[in-house]
Amino acid sequence: MTCGCFGASGTSRKKADHLNRDAPGAEGNLLATTKRFSYNELKSATDNFHQRYKIGRGGFGTVYKGTLKNGKAVAIKTLAAQSKQGVREFLTEIEIISNVRHPNLVQLIGCCVHGPNRMLVYEFLENSSLDRALLGRSRTINLQWSKRSDICMGIARGLAYLHEELVPRIVHRDIKASNILLDKDFRPKIGDFGLAKLFPDDITHISTKIAGTTGYLAPEYALGGQLTLKADVYSFGVLVLEVVSGRSSGSLNWGGLQKLFLEWAWQLYEEGRMLELVDPEMEGFPQEEVLKYIKVAFFCTQSNANRRPMISQVIEMLSRDIRLNEKELTPPGFFQTSTGLSGTQSKEKVSEASTSHQMTSVPSTITQVIPR
């Protein structure tokens, strides 16, 4: 994917393409609260975008660590997709994103528009992304349960803000461990929210074939393109299982039987072996609480999107003394390839389930308050 400025033609296109901080036009007045950086500022902050400052790469571009002239560390994302919008529309969307503020969302500090270059400047978070910090062989830390549960709850609260407090709502579309960043206290912050609106619909994390991402995709979204809040809930459920287990969902060989991560986890549930899912490096964890998190994750990943809870209900389920009615729990849906599903669900059944309305609540019989 390459950068570019679309939505203008002829002379107006040239004028838009050369818009930058040093020569503001009408578009330059749009950013009332978002800082405009010049290309040279960001180039200097990253030593000409040197590879040694590269800290990540995702569906929307490459991320570099930069240091501004005042000594402030920032994360600079160079957008790698062709924007479907002209400069004016692009800057309007950036202004909207920069005004979305929550303790569990990565804060957008500013942007740069210079010729074909589109860059976003974010706060820099010291403990990198969740996948690098906690998951797989390359993990850098070993978090005990109190931190892991806080991470799950923080992600849920950030999603609840995007889903249920903002107007209009934001469906993230790509909730995964590499999009969850951790600050110095390991507080989670969701990144890349709102960016999907900047690019054509066919430029997504599905079409770019980023390794491991498909493990988070709700089957009705992956197969039928049905995008609702419940697709994010599904991805959150997979993420909770990863945090509990310290394992990445990217592998396709779980249990020695070529099973997907979610398939393997569900098999452990059916066989009454859920504790085998728990990260062996996590010591002295409260078993009942951890098991509840696993079960809530399964409620989030049910094949029928209509049966998944809203994220605010997930927060209630995780934070209160509530008994889960497992009789209401149905098997998860698994997306494996573009041609089919792994497990017992058929493509037709998943597509039918995905037509349910995104605001439908989880069945009221799913929980019961535990008497004290």
SEDREN-839710 format. One record per residue (C-alpha): residue in one letter; x, y, z. Coordinates in pm, 1 decimal. Layout:
N
<r a; <X; Y; Z>>
...
***
This chain:
372
<r m; <0.0; 0.0; 0.0>>
<r t; <126.7; 343.3; -86.0>>
<r c; <45.2; 687.2; 38.6>>
<r g; <-144.2; 944.6; -160.2>>
<r c; <-393.2; 1224.6; -151.3>>
<r f; <-726.1; 1157.7; -318.5>>
<r g; <-1046.4; 1351.5; -368.8>>
<r a; <-890.4; 1641.1; -562.0>>
<r s; <-795.8; 1685.2; -926.3>>
<r g; <-587.6; 1911.6; -1149.8>>
<r t; <-461.7; 2228.7; -988.4>>
<r s; <-656.9; 2172.0; -669.7>>
<r r; <-491.4; 1833.2; -626.5>>
<r k; <-145.3; 1987.4; -655.5>>
<r k; <-240.9; 2252.3; -402.9>>
<r a; <-371.9; 1992.3; -160.0>>
<r d; <-71.6; 1764.5; -207.5>>
<r h; <170.6; 2039.4; -112.8>>
<r l; <-20.8; 2149.8; 194.9>>
<r n; <194.3; 2138.3; 506.6>>
<r r; <241.1; 2310.5; 835.7>>
<r d; <474.4; 2570.7; 691.2>>
<r a; <225.4; 2675.6; 423.1>>
<r p; <-123.8; 2639.5; 578.1>>
<r g; <-427.3; 2692.5; 359.9>>
<r a; <-792.1; 2673.7; 454.4>>
<r e; <-735.4; 2315.9; 567.0>>
<r g; <-468.0; 2431.3; 807.8>>
<r n; <-729.2; 2601.6; 1021.7>>
<r l; <-924.5; 2282.1; 1078.6>>
<r l; <-707.1; 2147.9; 1357.3>>
<r a; <-818.4; 2356.7; 1650.3>>
<r t; <-674.2; 2124.0; 1914.0>>
<r t; <-447.1; 1886.3; 1720.8>>
<r k; <-84.4; 1988.3; 1681.6>>
<r r; <53.3; 2007.2; 1328.5>>
<r f; <407.4; 1882.2; 1288.6>>
<r s; <626.0; 1958.5; 990.2>>
<r y; <780.5; 1673.6; 797.0>>
<r n; <1128.7; 1797.6; 890.2>>
<r e; <1041.3; 1788.3; 1261.0>>
<r l; <943.8; 1422.5; 1245.1>>
<r k; <1230.6; 1337.5; 1013.8>>
<r s; <1472.2; 1488.3; 1264.4>>
<r a; <1297.9; 1316.8; 1558.5>>
<r t; <1360.1; 973.8; 1401.6>>
<r d; <1700.5; 1039.0; 1241.4>>
<r n; <1542.3; 1025.7; 896.2>>
<r f; <1314.9; 733.1; 997.5>>
<r h; <1613.8; 511.8; 1068.0>>
<r q; <1549.7; 140.6; 1109.7>>
<r r; <1691.1; 141.7; 1461.7>>
<r y; <1393.8; 352.9; 1570.4>>
<r k; <1135.6; 125.2; 1413.8>>
<r i; <919.9; -21.3; 1691.9>>
<r g; <627.9; -177.7; 1508.6>>
<r r; <436.7; -238.8; 1190.9>>
<r g; <63.8; -291.1; 1142.5>>
<r g; <-216.4; -275.5; 891.7>>
<r f; <-204.1; 103.0; 871.8>>
<r g; <169.8; 161.9; 861.3>>
<r t; <508.9; 156.6; 1029.6>>
<r v; <570.8; 299.5; 1376.7>>
<r y; <891.3; 470.3; 1486.9>>
<r k; <1003.2; 598.9; 1823.5>>
<r g; <1094.3; 964.1; 1797.5>>
<r t; <1232.2; 1229.9; 2025.9>>
<r l; <1107.6; 1585.1; 1975.1>>
<r k; <1329.4; 1888.8; 2022.7>>
<r n; <1188.4; 1941.1; 2372.8>>
<r g; <1302.1; 1589.2; 2466.5>>
<r k; <954.6; 1434.4; 2465.3>>
<r a; <940.6; 1074.6; 2339.5>>
<r v; <661.9; 1002.5; 2090.1>>
<r a; <545.6; 722.4; 1862.6>>
<r i; <524.1; 826.7; 1496.8>>
<r k; <307.9; 619.8; 1262.9>>
<r t; <376.9; 664.8; 892.3>>
<r l; <53.0; 568.6; 720.7>>
<r a; <105.4; 314.7; 445.9>>
<r a; <-240.3; 312.5; 285.6>>
<r q; <-389.2; 542.3; 26.4>>
<r s; <-638.0; 768.7; 197.8>>
<r k; <-984.5; 767.5; 46.4>>
<r q; <-1021.1; 1130.6; 147.5>>
<r g; <-877.5; 1463.2; 46.2>>
<r v; <-659.9; 1659.6; 284.1>>
<r r; <-947.7; 1857.3; 430.5>>
<r e; <-1152.7; 1545.8; 508.8>>
<r f; <-844.0; 1367.7; 638.5>>
<r l; <-766.4; 1647.5; 882.9>>
<r t; <-1127.4; 1659.5; 996.4>>
<r e; <-1113.4; 1289.6; 1087.0>>
<r i; <-782.3; 1341.2; 1267.4>>
<r e; <-938.7; 1619.7; 1472.1>>
<r i; <-1222.3; 1387.0; 1571.5>>
<r i; <-983.0; 1108.2; 1670.9>>
<r s; <-760.6; 1342.8; 1872.4>>
<r n; <-1060.8; 1452.8; 2078.5>>
<r v; <-1143.7; 1093.4; 2178.0>>
<r r; <-981.9; 1072.0; 2520.2>>
<r h; <-992.9; 792.5; 2775.0>>
<r p; <-733.6; 646.3; 3016.7>>
<r n; <-740.4; 320.7; 2818.9>>
<r l; <-701.7; 470.6; 2471.9>>
<r v; <-370.9; 577.1; 2316.7>>
<r q; <-371.3; 956.7; 2287.0>>
<r l; <-317.0; 1111.6; 1944.7>>
<r i; <-93.8; 1416.4; 1988.8>>
<r g; <-72.1; 1549.0; 1635.7>>
<r c; <-23.2; 1479.8; 1267.4>>
<r c; <174.9; 1574.2; 960.3>>
<r v; <50.0; 1619.0; 603.5>>
<r h; <329.9; 1688.9; 357.6>>
<r g; <290.9; 1598.4; -6.1>>
<r p; <193.6; 1230.0; -19.4>>
<r n; <311.0; 1172.8; 336.7>>
<r r; <55.6; 1118.4; 611.6>>
<r m; <187.1; 1071.1; 964.3>>
<r l; <29.1; 1051.0; 1306.1>>
<r v; <207.1; 1131.9; 1632.2>>
<r y; <99.1; 943.9; 1945.3>>
<r e; <203.9; 934.0; 2307.4>>
<r f; <490.2; 689.2; 2360.3>>
<r l; <421.4; 399.5; 2597.3>>
<r e; <716.7; 249.1; 2776.9>>
<r n; <624.2; -119.8; 2789.4>>
<r s; <555.9; -171.2; 2420.7>>
<r s; <264.0; -380.3; 2298.5>>
<r l; <90.7; -661.6; 2481.1>>
<r d; <205.2; -924.5; 2233.5>>
<r r; <571.2; -830.9; 2275.7>>
<r a; <550.4; -792.0; 2652.1>>
<r l; <351.5; -1099.6; 2749.9>>
<r l; <281.8; -1343.0; 2466.2>>
<r g; <497.8; -1613.2; 2316.2>>
<r r; <864.9; -1698.8; 2341.2>>
<r s; <984.8; -1340.8; 2300.7>>
<r r; <800.2; -1212.2; 2608.5>>
<r t; <984.0; -952.7; 2809.8>>
<r i; <794.6; -977.0; 3137.6>>
<r n; <610.3; -1223.9; 3356.7>>
<r l; <298.1; -1061.6; 3496.6>>
<r q; <106.8; -1214.0; 3783.3>>
<r w; <-269.7; -1234.1; 3789.7>>
<r s; <-347.7; -897.2; 3945.5>>
<r k; <-176.4; -717.9; 3655.5>>
<r r; <-327.4; -949.0; 3394.8>>
<r s; <-679.6; -899.4; 3524.5>>
<r d; <-622.0; -523.2; 3531.1>>
<r i; <-510.8; -540.9; 3166.8>>
<r c; <-829.0; -727.2; 3067.3>>
<r m; <-1049.1; -482.0; 3255.8>>
<r g; <-868.3; -181.5; 3112.4>>
<r i; <-914.6; -305.7; 2757.6>>
<r a; <-1283.1; -369.4; 2829.8>>
<r r; <-1329.6; -17.5; 2967.3>>
<r g; <-1161.8; 136.2; 2664.8>>
<r l; <-1385.7; -64.8; 2432.4>>
<r a; <-1694.4; 26.5; 2634.2>>
<r y; <-1608.6; 393.0; 2583.4>>
<r l; <-1574.0; 346.3; 2206.8>>
<r h; <-1887.2; 131.6; 2180.1>>
<r e; <-2132.4; 284.2; 2423.2>>
<r e; <-2026.2; 632.2; 2530.1>>
<r l; <-1910.5; 796.0; 2207.9>>
<r v; <-2153.3; 941.1; 1955.2>>
<r p; <-2120.6; 813.8; 1690.7>>
<r r; <-1988.6; 482.6; 1818.4>>
<r i; <-1655.2; 347.8; 1698.6>>
<r v; <-1614.6; -17.9; 1603.0>>
<r h; <-1242.1; -80.6; 1626.3>>
<r r; <-1228.2; -372.2; 1376.9>>
<r d; <-880.6; -487.0; 1477.6>>
<r i; <-864.5; -560.7; 1849.6>>
<r k; <-551.9; -772.5; 1898.5>>
<r a; <-250.0; -791.7; 2127.2>>
<r s; <-26.3; -580.9; 1902.4>>
<r n; <-282.8; -297.9; 1916.5>>
<r i; <-283.5; -296.1; 2298.1>>
<r l; <0.7; -84.1; 2435.3>>
<r l; <122.8; -78.6; 2794.6>>
<r d; <240.8; 226.4; 2986.3>>
<r k; <506.4; 230.4; 3258.4>>
<r d; <257.7; 84.1; 3508.7>>
<r f; <133.4; -175.5; 3258.1>>
<r r; <-197.1; 4.6; 3216.4>>
<r p; <-337.2; -101.9; 2877.9>>
<r k; <-426.3; 147.3; 2606.0>>
<r i; <-602.1; 60.4; 2282.4>>
<r g; <-435.1; 194.1; 1969.7>>
<r d; <-540.3; 246.2; 1606.4>>
<r f; <-905.0; 321.0; 1690.9>>
<r g; <-1087.2; 525.6; 1428.5>>
<r l; <-820.8; 480.0; 1160.6>>
<r a; <-1030.8; 243.3; 948.3>>
<r k; <-1249.2; 537.4; 840.3>>
<r l; <-949.7; 699.7; 671.0>>
<r f; <-900.8; 426.6; 413.4>>
<r p; <-1102.5; 240.6; 148.5>>
<r d; <-1311.8; -47.5; 277.9>>
<r d; <-1102.8; -302.9; 89.5>>
<r i; <-786.7; -197.5; 275.2>>
<r t; <-823.5; -378.9; 605.4>>
<r h; <-636.4; -612.4; 833.2>>
<r i; <-801.8; -898.8; 641.6>>
<r s; <-678.2; -802.3; 296.6>>
<r t; <-326.9; -716.2; 416.6>>
<r k; <-289.4; -1069.6; 554.4>>
<r i; <-104.3; -970.1; 869.1>>
<r a; <20.3; -1284.3; 1041.3>>
<r g; <-186.3; -1387.3; 1338.4>>
<r t; <-465.4; -1136.5; 1295.0>>
<r t; <-714.3; -1391.1; 1164.8>>
<r g; <-710.5; -1558.2; 1506.5>>
<r y; <-906.1; -1260.0; 1638.6>>
<r l; <-1162.2; -1229.7; 1359.8>>
<r a; <-1527.6; -1298.9; 1431.4>>
<r p; <-1635.2; -1548.4; 1163.4>>
<r e; <-1935.9; -1343.4; 1050.3>>
<r y; <-1701.6; -1049.7; 985.7>>
<r a; <-1427.2; -1250.9; 817.0>>
<r l; <-1663.0; -1442.9; 591.2>>
<r g; <-1953.2; -1207.8; 534.0>>
<r g; <-1817.8; -862.9; 611.2>>
<r q; <-2082.7; -812.0; 881.1>>
<r l; <-1921.7; -552.2; 1106.2>>
<r t; <-2090.5; -481.1; 1439.5>>
<r l; <-1987.2; -409.1; 1794.6>>
<r k; <-2008.6; -783.9; 1857.3>>
<r a; <-1711.9; -842.7; 1624.4>>
<r d; <-1496.9; -642.0; 1865.8>>
<r v; <-1641.8; -841.0; 2157.4>>
<r y; <-1533.2; -1163.9; 1986.1>>
<r s; <-1178.4; -1030.6; 1943.3>>
<r f; <-1175.0; -921.8; 2307.8>>
<r g; <-1268.9; -1274.9; 2412.9>>
<r v; <-972.5; -1419.4; 2224.4>>
<r l; <-748.8; -1154.4; 2380.0>>
<r v; <-860.1; -1251.2; 2733.0>>
<r l; <-767.3; -1613.8; 2663.0>>
<r e; <-425.7; -1498.2; 2543.7>>
<r v; <-366.5; -1290.6; 2856.7>>
<r v; <-467.9; -1581.8; 3081.5>>
<r s; <-250.8; -1830.9; 2894.5>>
<r g; <46.4; -1614.8; 2797.1>>
<r r; <15.2; -1766.1; 2450.7>>
<r s; <-48.5; -1608.4; 2112.0>>
<r s; <-350.2; -1711.8; 1903.9>>
<r g; <-137.2; -1690.8; 1588.8>>
<r s; <-21.0; -2052.0; 1597.5>>
<r l; <-222.4; -2313.1; 1405.9>>
<r n; <-95.3; -2616.6; 1593.8>>
<r w; <-245.0; -2630.1; 1940.7>>
<r g; <-283.2; -2951.0; 2134.2>>
<r g; <-65.3; -3127.6; 1875.9>>
<r l; <-371.6; -3168.4; 1655.7>>
<r q; <-344.9; -2874.4; 1413.0>>
<r k; <-608.1; -2689.9; 1612.3>>
<r l; <-664.3; -2315.8; 1628.9>>
<r f; <-601.1; -2154.6; 1966.1>>
<r l; <-971.7; -2101.7; 2034.0>>
<r e; <-1052.2; -2458.1; 1928.8>>
<r w; <-794.5; -2594.6; 2167.0>>
<r a; <-916.6; -2374.4; 2451.8>>
<r w; <-1276.7; -2486.6; 2393.3>>
<r q; <-1167.3; -2851.5; 2393.5>>
<r l; <-1006.8; -2798.6; 2733.2>>
<r y; <-1332.4; -2646.4; 2855.6>>
<r e; <-1541.8; -2938.4; 2729.3>>
<r e; <-1303.9; -3185.6; 2891.3>>
<r g; <-1300.0; -3002.6; 3224.3>>
<r r; <-929.9; -2919.5; 3189.5>>
<r m; <-947.2; -2539.8; 3176.2>>
<r l; <-662.6; -2489.1; 3422.9>>
<r e; <-427.1; -2635.0; 3160.1>>
<r l; <-486.9; -2314.9; 2963.9>>
<r v; <-338.2; -2099.2; 3239.7>>
<r d; <16.4; -1969.1; 3190.5>>
<r p; <243.0; -2207.4; 3388.0>>
<r e; <462.7; -1911.1; 3484.1>>
<r m; <177.2; -1743.9; 3669.1>>
<r e; <204.5; -1836.1; 4035.8>>
<r g; <-47.4; -1827.4; 4318.3>>
<r f; <-342.1; -1715.4; 4107.7>>
<r p; <-702.4; -1728.8; 4235.4>>
<r q; <-838.6; -2028.4; 4048.7>>
<r e; <-1207.8; -1941.7; 4061.2>>
<r e; <-1151.2; -1588.6; 3934.3>>
<r v; <-925.7; -1704.0; 3652.5>>
<r l; <-1178.5; -1970.7; 3551.2>>
<r k; <-1449.6; -1703.8; 3542.4>>
<r y; <-1240.3; -1493.1; 3305.6>>
<r i; <-1197.5; -1794.5; 3077.1>>
<r k; <-1570.8; -1864.1; 3075.6>>
<r v; <-1655.1; -1500.1; 3006.8>>
<r a; <-1412.7; -1515.8; 2713.3>>
<r f; <-1612.2; -1808.8; 2576.0>>
<r f; <-1937.2; -1613.3; 2610.4>>
<r c; <-1769.6; -1338.9; 2404.9>>
<r t; <-1662.9; -1575.4; 2126.8>>
<r q; <-1988.2; -1764.2; 2067.5>>
<r s; <-2053.3; -1835.8; 1701.5>>
<r n; <-2389.8; -1660.2; 1707.6>>
<r a; <-2309.0; -1290.1; 1737.8>>
<r n; <-2652.3; -1230.9; 1888.5>>
<r r; <-2555.9; -1435.1; 2194.7>>
<r r; <-2240.6; -1241.3; 2273.5>>
<r p; <-2268.9; -982.4; 2552.4>>
<r m; <-2215.5; -611.6; 2505.1>>
<r i; <-1879.8; -502.3; 2641.6>>
<r s; <-2044.5; -314.9; 2934.3>>
<r q; <-2205.7; -644.8; 3033.5>>
<r v; <-1865.5; -811.3; 3012.3>>
<r i; <-1728.9; -555.8; 3259.8>>
<r e; <-2012.8; -636.1; 3497.8>>
<r m; <-1955.3; -1009.0; 3459.2>>
<r l; <-1585.1; -974.2; 3535.5>>
<r s; <-1605.9; -722.7; 3818.8>>
<r r; <-1901.1; -845.4; 4025.6>>
<r d; <-1971.2; -1159.4; 4226.0>>
<r i; <-2182.9; -1315.9; 3956.3>>
<r r; <-2243.5; -1682.3; 3886.2>>
<r l; <-2238.0; -1760.2; 3514.9>>
<r n; <-2513.7; -1982.2; 3381.2>>
<r e; <-2309.3; -2210.7; 3159.2>>
<r k; <-2624.4; -2374.6; 3024.5>>
<r e; <-2656.9; -2060.5; 2809.2>>
<r l; <-2305.1; -2099.6; 2669.7>>
<r t; <-2277.7; -2221.7; 2311.1>>
<r p; <-1963.6; -2321.3; 2114.5>>
<r p; <-1741.6; -2053.1; 1963.5>>
<r g; <-1715.2; -1991.4; 1592.3>>
<r f; <-1377.1; -2042.6; 1430.5>>
<r f; <-1247.3; -1870.4; 1121.6>>
<r q; <-959.4; -2053.8; 961.7>>
<r t; <-938.4; -1971.5; 590.6>>
<r s; <-1129.7; -1774.2; 329.5>>
<r t; <-1303.2; -2093.8; 220.7>>
<r g; <-1437.8; -2234.8; 541.7>>
<r l; <-1451.9; -2276.4; 916.3>>
<r s; <-1281.7; -2509.4; 1153.0>>
<r g; <-1517.2; -2686.9; 1387.1>>
<r t; <-1883.2; -2775.5; 1344.2>>
<r q; <-2012.9; -2440.9; 1219.0>>
<r s; <-2094.2; -2399.2; 850.5>>
<r k; <-2046.3; -2082.7; 648.8>>
<r e; <-2423.1; -2051.5; 603.9>>
<r k; <-2488.9; -2075.1; 977.4>>
<r v; <-2229.9; -1813.6; 1059.4>>
<r s; <-2365.9; -1575.3; 798.2>>
<r e; <-2717.4; -1619.6; 935.1>>
<r a; <-2600.4; -1557.2; 1290.6>>
<r s; <-2415.0; -1244.8; 1188.5>>
<r t; <-2731.9; -1067.5; 1077.4>>
<r s; <-2841.9; -1018.1; 1437.4>>
<r h; <-2871.3; -658.9; 1555.2>>
<r q; <-2555.9; -531.4; 1722.9>>
<r m; <-2734.1; -389.8; 2027.0>>
<r t; <-2919.1; -708.7; 2121.5>>
<r s; <-2833.5; -801.7; 2480.1>>
<r v; <-2699.9; -1128.1; 2608.1>>
<r p; <-2980.3; -1354.4; 2739.1>>
<r s; <-3093.8; -1233.7; 3081.7>>
<r t; <-3050.7; -1582.3; 3227.0>>
<r i; <-2675.5; -1580.3; 3167.9>>
<r t; <-2584.3; -1448.4; 3512.5>>
<r q; <-2700.5; -1468.3; 3869.8>>
<r v; <-2582.8; -1244.7; 4153.1>>
<r i; <-2416.9; -1454.0; 4421.8>>
<r p; <-2591.8; -1396.4; 4758.0>>
<r r; <-2370.1; -1282.4; 5042.1>>
***
